[in-house]
Amino acid sequence: MAVAELTSPTVAYTHTPTRLHSSSQLSLSSTHLSFRLRRSFRPQNTRITCSVDQVQAPVAVETKKSTDKSDCFGVFCQTYDLRAEEETKSWKKLINIAVSGAAGMISNHLLFKLASGEVFGPNQPIALKLLGSERSFQALEGVAMELEDSLYPLLREVSIGINPYEVFEDAEWALLIGAKPRGPGMERADLLDINGQIFAEQGKALNAVASRNVKVIVVGNPCNTNALICLKNAPNIPAKNFHALTRLDENRAKCQLALKAGVFYDKVSNVTIWGNHSTTQVPDFLNARINGLPVKEVIKDHKWLEEEFTEMVQKRGGLLIQKWGRSSAASTAVSIADAIKSLITPTPEGDWFSSGVYTNGNPYGIAEGLVFSMPCRSKGDGDYELVKDVIFDDYLLKKITKTEAELLAEKRCVAHLTGEGIAFCDLPEDTMLPGEM
Ligand SMILES: NC(=O)c1ccc[n+]([C@@H]2O[C@H](COP(=O)([O-])OP(=O)(O)OC[C@H]3O[C@@H](n4cnc5c(N)ncnc54)[C@H](O)[C@@H]3O)[C@@H](O)[C@H]2O)c1
């Protein structure tokens, strides 16, 4: 597709001959802050120099055309020198965050949370690297313009593109949201294949150009198997770094337990979602706690827990689509923010969070080689460990076995994308969240 060739309506451009590297974006001295705001899929780069007492208008010395589809956008191409305010002295080193499906509904909420400092903290400058599809490229420009207009101090760079090999360069976080929706009459197996190919390609791109310790959160559905495909195509990145988002399901489960118990939801802890982000998912009320007590001691209506609660959480996404006419976007963005915060802040003593992670070496006897939602704890360093002190009963084991069987079937169905031979699709039933097209 043709690259959009925009000229800034507000600034003139000074060509900077070399592509700026993220590590060179931010430099602090005792009295001055020097940083470069990048942005252009557009051909020109811009440099502005200013200080607290003096601001110079940018002067154009050169403009050139480019075919680069991932480059800095608008005001984010500008280079400033300005006197640092006291608080910026405490700023950390810039981090690169790649977001795919950046022109979609979920991203429309998430990007602004990221840019505001709500997720990574008020002292953490970020660069947003936005990946779209060919079809969504113009919308992506619109997203970048809105970010531009939001004047977020911590948002140092925005670049947009449609080539994951460019957009994922040096990414330290990759939030993989973009996926193809399920078309009318499309079999689930077809969706697994179509989206699986996207995640195979993105896994290869991460493997080639991302930070060796990039943390990847896969949101695009079917997210567990997409995450599996992605990690299998990125052998140079630790498999442990890949997550499938089940935090929304955990949040939904907490909400329902709080409602039933008549408590505020901050009193609900230790909620695990086991397995697949589908209607076979298992919200675990056996290990969950309310006010520090086992849920079954607080909610005596065990029939409700086994039947209504479980199904309500499993089908919450479908009900929301019926009401809202589209799938959850704002609460999904909140849950992505929660998932990130759970990895970069120490987990509160005794608690845990759910994430779809690689099963190899799991202590629960779940089949190896799957991406399966399990209880995790983090020291806040981006890594996690699986929680060992959980209990099982027959009800929970039976449910876990069902969701495990589904993920094993999905895995067989995408064997051609994971390097494990010829695919064979025998999916037990269609268990995508109802209404999730
Ligand atoms: N795991 C969860 O808890 C959860 C919750 C809700 C939605 N989802 C899933 O998240 C995904 C996105 O949802 P949405 O509401 O934002 O959808 P959306 O349709 O609004 O946005 C998706 C965007 O991705 C883009 N896209 C498609 N293929 C792409 C590719 N190869 N590379 C980059 N971008 C691409 C599309 O052009 C579109 O702009 C869906 O698969 C949805 O089912 C997951």
PDBQT file of the ligand as one rigid body, heavy atoms in Angstrom, charges set to zero:
ROOT
HETATM    1  N1  LIG A 501      -8.019 -12.338  25.843  1.00  0.00    +0.000 N 
HETATM    2  C1  LIG A 501      -9.045 -11.574  26.167  1.00  0.00    +0.000 C 
HETATM    3  O1  LIG A 501      -9.426 -11.488  27.326  1.00  0.00    +0.000 OA
HETATM    4  C2  LIG A 501      -9.780 -10.810  25.110  1.00  0.00    +0.000 A 
HETATM    5  C3  LIG A 501     -10.851  -9.963  25.466  1.00  0.00    +0.000 A 
HETATM    6  C4  LIG A 501     -11.503  -9.241  24.474  1.00  0.00    +0.000 A 
HETATM    7  C5  LIG A 501     -11.100  -9.350  23.147  1.00  0.00    +0.000 A 
HETATM    8  N2  LIG A 501     -10.069 -10.191  22.830  1.00  0.00    +0.000 N 
HETATM    9  C6  LIG A 501      -9.594 -10.323  21.448  1.00  0.00    +0.000 C 
HETATM   10  O2  LIG A 501      -8.751  -9.211  21.150  1.00  0.00    +0.000 OA
HETATM   11  C7  LIG A 501      -8.720  -9.041  19.733  1.00  0.00    +0.000 C 
HETATM   12  C8  LIG A 501      -8.869  -7.573  19.381  1.00  0.00    +0.000 C 
HETATM   13  O3  LIG A 501     -10.102  -7.083  19.842  1.00  0.00    +0.000 OA
HETATM   14  P1  LIG A 501     -10.595  -5.592  19.429  1.00  0.00    +0.000 P 
HETATM   15  O4  LIG A 501     -11.942  -5.426  20.051  1.00  0.00    +0.000 OA
HETATM   16  O5  LIG A 501      -9.542  -4.593  19.707  1.00  0.00    +0.000 OA
HETATM   17  O6  LIG A 501     -10.773  -5.820  17.865  1.00  0.00    +0.000 OA
HETATM   18  P2  LIG A 501     -10.836  -4.734  16.688  1.00  0.00    +0.000 P 
HETATM   19  O7  LIG A 501     -11.396  -5.466  15.514  1.00  0.00    +0.000 OA
HETATM   20  O8  LIG A 501     -11.484  -3.475  17.168  1.00  0.00    +0.000 OA
HETATM   21  O9  LIG A 501      -9.293  -4.403  16.419  1.00  0.00    +0.000 OA
HETATM   22  C9  LIG A 501      -8.405  -5.335  15.893  1.00  0.00    +0.000 C 
HETATM   23  C10 LIG A 501      -7.395  -4.552  15.089  1.00  0.00    +0.000 C 
HETATM   24  O10 LIG A 501      -6.346  -5.439  14.709  1.00  0.00    +0.000 OA
HETATM   25  C11 LIG A 501      -5.976  -5.128  13.380  1.00  0.00    +0.000 C 
HETATM   26  N3  LIG A 501      -5.263  -6.266  12.819  1.00  0.00    +0.000 N 
HETATM   27  C12 LIG A 501      -5.775  -7.347  12.183  1.00  0.00    +0.000 A 
HETATM   28  N4  LIG A 501      -4.778  -8.141  11.770  1.00  0.00    +0.000 NA
HETATM   29  C13 LIG A 501      -3.631  -7.561  12.184  1.00  0.00    +0.000 A 
HETATM   30  C14 LIG A 501      -2.265  -7.901  12.051  1.00  0.00    +0.000 A 
HETATM   31  N5  LIG A 501      -1.879  -9.005  11.404  1.00  0.00    +0.000 N 
HETATM   32  N6  LIG A 501      -1.343  -7.091  12.586  1.00  0.00    +0.000 NA
HETATM   33  C15 LIG A 501      -1.712  -5.971  13.211  1.00  0.00    +0.000 A 
HETATM   34  N7  LIG A 501      -2.987  -5.582  13.357  1.00  0.00    +0.000 NA
HETATM   35  C16 LIG A 501      -3.931  -6.369  12.851  1.00  0.00    +0.000 A 
HETATM   36  C17 LIG A 501      -7.291  -4.796  12.692  1.00  0.00    +0.000 C 
HETATM   37  O11 LIG A 501      -7.074  -4.042  11.524  1.00  0.00    +0.000 OA
HETATM   38  C18 LIG A 501      -7.979  -3.990  13.786  1.00  0.00    +0.000 C 
HETATM   39  O12 LIG A 501      -7.645  -2.617  13.698  1.00  0.00    +0.000 OA
HETATM   40  C19 LIG A 501      -9.799  -9.955  19.176  1.00  0.00    +0.000 C 
HETATM   41  O13 LIG A 501      -9.178 -11.134  18.702  1.00  0.00    +0.000 OA
HETATM   42  C20 LIG A 501     -10.661 -10.270  20.387  1.00  0.00    +0.000 C 
HETATM   43  O14 LIG A 501     -11.352 -11.497  20.253  1.00  0.00    +0.000 OA
HETATM   44  C21 LIG A 501      -9.406 -10.901  23.781  1.00  0.00    +0.000 A 
ENDROOT
TORSDOF 0
